[in-house]
């Protein structure tokens, strides 16, 4: 019985961490879940635990900055 509870807990935690959470964050920040997972992988690989914590907010800020810069240059050309 204990093994069954541990197995169910493992499956639920894995699904929540790898599937559900990126989708919720992606919808909130208007980013594809794979980009969020990629940002977490890169942040964790480069900066460890701190990178995992800061990866998604930094990625969201970079996305907004790139969007504003591209809009600025498109409007400047016309």
C-alpha positions in Angstrom: 0.0 0.0 0.0 2.8 2.4 0.8 4.5 1.7 -2.5 1.2 2.5 -4.3 0.9 5.8 -2.5 4.5 6.6 -3.3 4.0 5.7 -7.0 0.8 7.8 -7.3 2.6 10.7 -5.6 5.5 10.4 -7.9 3.3 10.4 -11.0 1.2 13.3 -9.9 4.3 15.4 -9.0 5.9 14.6 -12.3 2.9 15.6 -14.3 2.3 18.8 -12.4 6.0 19.9 -12.7 6.5 18.9 -16.3 3.2 19.4 -18.0 0.6 21.4 -16.0 2.8 24.1 -14.5 4.5 25.1 -17.9 1.1 25.3 -19.5 -0.3 27.5 -16.8 2.7 29.8 -16.8 2.8 29.8 -20.6 -0.9 31.0 -20.8 -0.3 33.6 -18.2 2.9 35.0 -19.8 1.7 34.3 -23.4 4.7 31.9 -24.1 4.7 28.4 -25.4 5.3 25.8 -22.7 8.3 24.4 -24.5 10.0 27.8 -24.4 9.4 27.8 -20.6 10.9 24.3 -20.2 13.8 25.4 -22.4 14.4 28.5 -20.3 14.4 26.4 -17.2 16.9 23.9 -18.7 19.2 26.7 -19.8 18.9 28.6 -16.5 19.5 25.5 -14.4 22.4 24.4 -16.5 24.2 27.8 -16.4 23.3 29.1 -12.9 22.0 26.1 -11.0 19.2 26.6 -8.5 19.2 30.4 -8.8 19.0 30.0 -12.6 15.9 27.8 -12.2 14.3 30.4 -10.0 15.1 33.4 -12.3 14.9 31.7 -15.7 11.2 32.3 -16.5 11.0 35.9 -15.2 14.2 36.9 -17.1 12.9 35.2 -20.2 9.6 37.1 -19.9 11.4 40.4 -19.5 13.6 39.6 -22.5 10.6 38.8 -24.6 8.9 42.1 -23.7 12.1 44.1 -24.4 12.6 42.4 -27.8 9.0 43.0 -28.7 9.2 46.7 -27.8 12.5 47.2 -29.6 11.2 45.5 -32.8 8.0 47.7 -32.7 10.1 50.8 -32.2 12.3 50.0 -35.2 9.4 49.1 -37.4 7.6 52.4 -36.6 10.8 54.3 -37.1 11.2 53.0 -40.7 7.8 54.2 -41.7 
